[in-house]
Amino acid sequence: MTTDKKFDCVKMKWDIQQEIAKESSGISDEQSHRIQMQKVMQNPILGPFYKKLHRAGETVKK
């Protein structure tokens, strides 16, 4: 039984990975990582979430 999906998360993930690969071509992995982290930190949802996780990780390491 198949259903007619309106949203395909696997395709979306693939498309995003391809876009990141295009943006990252010709630059170092370090620079690519830095750019991706800047985008995460500027995102109104992901930025605060990442900061909270990072702070929690620092607390656990102590």
C-alpha positions as CSV (number, residue, x, y, z in Angstrom):
1,M,0.0,0.0,0.0
2,T,1.5,3.3,-1.0
3,T,0.3,6.8,-0.1
4,D,0.6,10.0,-2.0
5,K,3.0,12.0,0.1
6,K,3.0,15.7,-0.1
7,F,6.2,16.0,1.9
8,D,9.3,13.8,1.5
9,C,11.8,14.4,4.3
10,V,14.5,12.2,2.6
11,K,14.3,14.3,-0.6
12,M,14.4,17.5,1.4
13,K,17.5,16.3,3.3
14,W,19.2,15.3,0.0
15,D,18.4,18.7,-1.6
16,I,19.8,20.6,1.4
17,Q,23.0,18.5,1.4
18,Q,23.4,19.2,-2.3
19,E,23.0,22.9,-1.7
20,I,25.5,22.9,1.1
21,A,28.0,20.9,-1.1
22,K,27.6,23.5,-3.9
23,E,28.2,26.4,-1.4
24,S,31.2,24.6,0.1
25,S,33.0,23.7,-3.1
26,G,36.4,25.3,-3.4
27,I,36.7,26.2,0.3
28,S,38.3,24.4,3.2
29,D,36.3,22.1,5.5
30,E,37.2,24.5,8.4
31,Q,35.9,27.5,6.5
32,S,32.7,25.6,5.5
33,H,32.1,24.6,9.1
34,R,32.6,28.2,10.2
35,I,30.0,29.4,7.7
36,Q,27.5,26.7,8.6
37,M,27.9,27.6,12.3
38,Q,27.3,31.3,11.6
39,K,24.1,30.4,9.8
40,V,23.0,28.2,12.7
41,M,23.7,31.0,15.2
42,Q,21.8,33.5,13.2
43,N,18.8,31.3,12.9
44,P,16.1,32.4,15.4
45,I,15.2,28.8,16.4
46,L,18.5,26.9,16.0
47,G,20.7,29.6,17.5
48,P,19.2,29.7,21.0
49,F,18.8,25.9,20.9
50,Y,22.5,25.4,20.0
51,K,23.6,27.8,22.8
52,K,21.5,26.0,25.3
53,L,23.0,22.6,24.3
54,H,26.5,24.0,24.3
55,R,26.0,25.4,27.8
56,A,24.6,22.1,29.0
57,G,27.6,20.3,27.6
58,E,30.0,22.6,29.4
59,T,28.1,21.9,32.7
60,V,28.4,18.1,32.2
61,K,32.2,18.3,31.5
62,K,33.0,20.0,34.8
